């Protein structure tokens, strides 16, 4: 499946030209999503039986990486859509699955909460049984991509009975849902990453994604490969985009006095070489994480966590370098470097944060040695 031939014209004609305005005006990338939907890319990982393209993780990586080179904001919106679809496909009604495959439905994850912060495995929101077929959802979600913009939320709550947590497909138009404040952040400014409040939102038990209390097992099987890998991929694509801009600037900038250029300075070249090395290392680790998932290797979980942490931290370093080698010119909007610099700050603090991942990986190392 050659998905890049589908996404490339959309990036060139729709996403890249709008990226600066998306950032400056904090505009949700609706036109980009509509364009992706028209060529089937919103249904990239939807099954052919519902009209989807039947793609998987590797194809999703290709699409997100290409978009992130020019607009990480749009890439992150698409990332959360694909993450939602990964949970919708095995469990949801066929009508919703068909709407996604036809490019008529945007979904997103609603897992982070103000009470649990980056500990997304420990929701405080509740799902109280109301009769035989209904639950009432109550929660204060935080930093939900596409809040108020998506057609549905893949929602996590405490189990309605017993221990554990539970996943739900929640129609974003249901009474009791509200977006208390619009997103006004430093980076990824168009992704509508806002809180969502739920007050006695009535949801049918048929909207449950998996068994009650089995949310973590469901997420581990269906969500984790997409969630960690595609967030890492947004960072990988961002690094490619910011390095391309930085190298072009360095290669084309000359000193009037001597006729020499920035590219003649060994220090500048060394900075760029180191940045490219970091970007390539993150990409190679991400690629190995994809291979580990597809081959069902025993180290897949470790590789997934490593890839998110490595790509997020590399993006911080690479974007710092781009600002440094381009000097004052990088502060101007027209190069696009300062926008990508700001966007690069997000991944390391997105749950699970880099520090949380370090703790998880360190604990696994110590447990294995005990």
Beta strands, then each sheet from edge to edge (+ up, - down):
strand 1: 107-110
strand 2: 126-129
strand 3: 134-144
strand 4: 152-158
strand 5: 165-171
strand 6: 177-178
strand 7: 194-204
sheet 1: 1+ 4+ 5-
sheet 2: 2+ 3- 7+ 6-
end
